[in-house]
């Protein structure tokens, strides 16, 4: 009661900040009760690659992090599935959800915390955000932090970095061609300074057999060249100056020089 599921179709445009906000708003109500359970696991309900139809052809790439801060690094995991943030800045780094709510943070001492009252905490538990957000979760609620890690890093699934449908985007006209799908941003703050993790999502087809054949052919040519050099050296080692055989003498009839 008081909960409404958010479907994959409702979330298909989660990568756009305005659409993210609308989808999350439709899935939540104002805070009505305190949560009675602990924060859900950051792992998806299903294997994300299986959710994509076992497609490895999506790639998210990070293009920049602001503010640029020594000790702060972010990488994409599993092609376009999760982000891994490492904080060794000596400051608190906060990640914001789809409606601008504080979602998670890594404190200066390395403690990672997640906001139990952030809608993003629940939307991020499924690859297509096909979940029911509890009624107590609200972007307007004061954060309620719960410790999830103490190693100075935060790993989470983020819908802003991947395609929110099992159907390929219309921008992909030729599935054999690498295609930019969209630019994305995940808002963060480092201490009191606001910024973002910026990146791009690409459709990147798997390598065809042709490049593999070229590589194999190249290896064969190199190995053949090495074998030829060894053959020539061996022949010269068994032949003396002027073609004298290894057994001595001038190399009479019927004798080979190697």
N, C-alpha and C positions, 0 to 999 in steps of 0.2 A: 504494500500500500504506500502511496506517495513516491513510488519509484517508477521510472520509465526507462526501458532499455534503449540503448543507442545502437542502431544497426549499422552494418557496413555501408549501406547505401546512404545513410544519413551522414556518414563520416568520409565519404569519398573525396571530399575537398578539404580535408583537415590540414593539408600542407599550407593553405592560405590562411593567414592570421585571422581575418574576419570570419571565414568559414569555420575555423576552429572554435572561435568564441561562440558562434551561433549553435554549433553542434553540441558543445559542452553545456550551454545554457539550456538547450532542449532536454538534456539528459539529467539535469539536476534541479533541485528545489532549494529554497532558502533553508539555512540550518535549523533543524527542528529538534535534534536530539544529539547527545554525545555518543561517539562511537563506542561500541562495546567489544569490538574485536581488534586485534593488532593489525598493523598495516600489511596489505597483501604482498606476496612475493613479487619481485620485479620481473620474474620469469613469465613469459607468455603462457596462456592457457594451452596453446598448441604450438607445434614446431613452426616457426615463421616461414621457413623455406617451403614446407608443405602447404602453408596457407597461401603462398604465392604460386601454387600449382607447381612446386618443385622447380621454379624458375630462378636461375642464378644470373639472370640477365639485367638485373637492376644494380646500379652502383651509386652510392652516395660518396661524395668527395668533399672534404673540408677545404674551403678557400681562404679562411681567415678567422681570427679570434680577436675581439676587441673587448676591453682594452688589452693591448699587448702587455703581458705581465710575465716576467721571468718566473719559472716554476709552475706555470699553468700549461697543461697540454690536454688535447682532446683527440680521440681517434674513433673511426667508424669500425664497428664489429659486424661480422657476417654480412658483408656487402652493403646492405642498407637497412639493417635491423636495429642496432643499438649503438649508443654512444658511450664511450668510456672517458671520463674526466679525471685527471690527476691534479691534485692541488698541493703544491709545495711552495706557495707564495707567502705564507705567513699571515694570510688574510682569509676571511670567510668568502667562499664562492657560492653564489646562489643561482639555481636554475629556476626559471619561471614557466608556469603551465600555459595552457591554451587561452586562458582568459586573463593572463597577467598575474595570476596568483603565485605566491612562493610555493614551489613544488618540492624541491630538494636542495640540500646544501652540504658543502664540505667545510667544516670549521678549520680554523688555523691549526688546531692540534691534530688534524687528520680524521676527526670523527665525521662520518657521513650520516645525515638525517633526512627523513622524508616526512612531509606534511600529511598527516592522516586526514586532514579536512580538505585537501586539495582535490578537486575532481580529476585532475591529471593522474593522481595516484592510482585511480581505479581504471580510467580510460587506457592507461598504458599497460594493463595486464593482459590485453588481447591485441593481436596484430592489427585487426580492423576495428578496434574499439567496440566490438560487439558485446557490450557488457551493460549491466544495470548499475548505475552510480547511486550509492546510498543517499538517502534524503538529507543526512547531516552534512554531506560534503558540499561546500559552497566556496566560490572564489572570494566571497566577501567575509568569510569567517577568519578570525585571528588564527594564525598557524598553530597547529599542535604537532610538535616535532617528536619523532621516534627514531632511535638509533638503528641503523641498518648495516653499518660497517665502521671499522676503525683503522683502515689502512691508508687513508688519505686519498681514496679514489671513490668515484661514484659511477655505477654502470646502470643504464636505464634504456628502455625502449621509448622512442619518440616518434609520433606519427608525422611530424613535420618533415622527416628526412626520407620517407618512403612513399610509394604509390599506394593509395588507399582503395584498391580494387583488384580482384583477380583478372580483370579484363585489361589488356594493355592500353595505354593512353592513345588518344587519337593522333597525337604528335608523331607517333611511331608509324611512319608511312612505309618504311622498308625495314623489316626486322633484322636484316643483315647489316644495317648501318647504325653506328653509334649516334645516339640522338639525345640532346639535352631535353629533359622533361620539364624541370623547373628549378629556380633558385630557391633556397630555403634559409631560414634564420631561426635559431633557438635563443631567446633572450636570456642573458645572465647578468650578474653583477659581481664585481671583484671589490670587496670592501664596500665603499659607498659609490663606486663608479659603475654606471650601467653600461652594458655593451651587448654583444651577441656572438654566438658561434655561427658562422656563415658557411654555406656550402651549396652544392649543386647535385641534383639527381639525374643520372644518365640511364638510358636504355643502352646496354652494352652487350651485344650478342657474343656468344661463346665463339672461340676461335674455330675456324673450319679446319678440315683435314689438310687443306692445301698448305698452309704455313707449316704444319707439322711435317709434311712430306719434304718441304724445302729444308727444314732443320735436319731431318734424317739424312737427306742427300748431302748436305754440308758436312755432317759427321763422317759419312762414308768417304767423301773426297779427302778429308783431313787424314783419316786413318790410312787411306790408300797412299797418300803422300808420305806419311811416316814409314809405311812398309817399304815403299820404293827406296827411300833414303837408306834404311837399314840394309836392304838388299845390295845397294851399290857399295856401301861401306864394307859389307862382308866380302864382296867380290874383290875389292881392292886389298883387303887384309890378307887374302889368300894368294895374291899375285905379287911377285917381286918386281923390281925395276925392269922395264923392257919386256914385261910379260913372262918373266922366269917363274916357273911353277914353285909352289910352296915346298915340294920335296927336293928342290935343287935341280941343277942341270939347266939346259937351255930350252926345255920344253919340247921334247921330241914328238914325233908323229903319234897321234892317238892320245896325247896327254892334254888335259885341260888346264887352263890357267887359274881355275877356282874350284 
